[in-house]
Amino acid sequence: MVGAGSALYITCGLGPGPRDGWMTALHKRTGVRVGRVRLAIELAVLTLGWFLGGTVGLGTALFALFIGHSVAISFGVVSRLTTR
């Protein structure tokens, strides 16, 4: 649901949030796939949060691992829907 929502509001031109803006900017500048860029961002944030004393649960780790691919897949779906 988060991946689909992110793809919808980014492609509608409503402006990305901080992580989504960073993700799209890094994708455009480096050419690295959106899913991999978002994975790197989420893993960096997860690691930083853990070093600062936060807890890392199973749900947090799974979200960090899979949100990038979810956003990338959702971008593909949205782009196919808008080109028709």
C-alpha positions in Angstrom: 0.0 0.0 0.0 2.8 2.4 0.8 4.6 1.7 -2.5 1.4 2.2 -4.5 0.6 5.4 -2.6 4.1 6.7 -3.1 4.0 6.0 -6.9 0.6 7.7 -7.2 1.4 10.9 -5.4 4.8 11.3 -7.0 3.5 10.8 -10.6 0.5 13.1 -10.0 2.9 16.0 -9.4 2.0 16.6 -5.8 5.6 16.8 -4.8 7.6 14.0 -3.1 8.4 13.9 0.6 11.9 13.9 1.9 12.8 10.3 1.2 10.9 10.1 -2.0 12.6 13.3 -3.2 16.0 12.0 -2.4 15.1 8.7 -4.1 14.0 10.3 -7.3 16.9 12.8 -7.4 19.5 10.0 -6.9 17.8 7.9 -9.5 17.9 10.7 -12.0 21.5 11.7 -11.3 23.0 8.2 -11.1 20.7 6.1 -13.3 20.5 3.5 -10.6 17.1 1.8 -10.4 14.5 3.3 -8.1 14.1 0.2 -6.1 17.8 -0.1 -5.3 18.1 3.6 -4.5 15.2 3.3 -2.0 16.7 0.1 -0.5 20.0 1.9 0.1 18.2 4.9 1.7 16.0 2.7 3.9 19.0 0.6 5.1 21.0 3.7 5.8 18.2 5.1 7.9 17.5 1.8 9.6 21.2 1.5 10.5 21.5 5.1 11.7 18.4 4.7 13.9 19.8 1.5 15.4 23.1 3.2 16.2 21.2 6.1 17.8 19.6 3.6 20.2 16.4 2.7 18.4 14.9 -0.7 18.3 14.9 -2.7 15.1 12.0 -5.1 14.9 11.0 -7.6 12.2 8.4 -5.3 10.7 10.9 -2.4 10.5 13.5 -4.6 8.8 11.0 -6.1 6.4 9.7 -2.6 5.5 13.2 -1.4 4.8 14.0 -4.4 2.6 10.9 -4.4 0.5 9.6 -0.8 0.2 12.0 0.0 -2.6 10.8 -2.9 -4.8 7.2 -2.1 -4.0 7.7 1.5 -5.1 9.5 0.4 -8.3 6.8 -2.1 -9.2 4.1 0.5 -8.5 5.9 3.1 -10.7 5.7 0.5 -13.5 2.0 -0.1 -13.0 1.2 3.6 -12.8 3.2 4.4 -16.0 1.4 1.6 -17.9 -2.0 3.0 -16.7 -1.2 6.6 -17.7 0.1 5.8 -21.2 -3.2 4.2 -22.3 
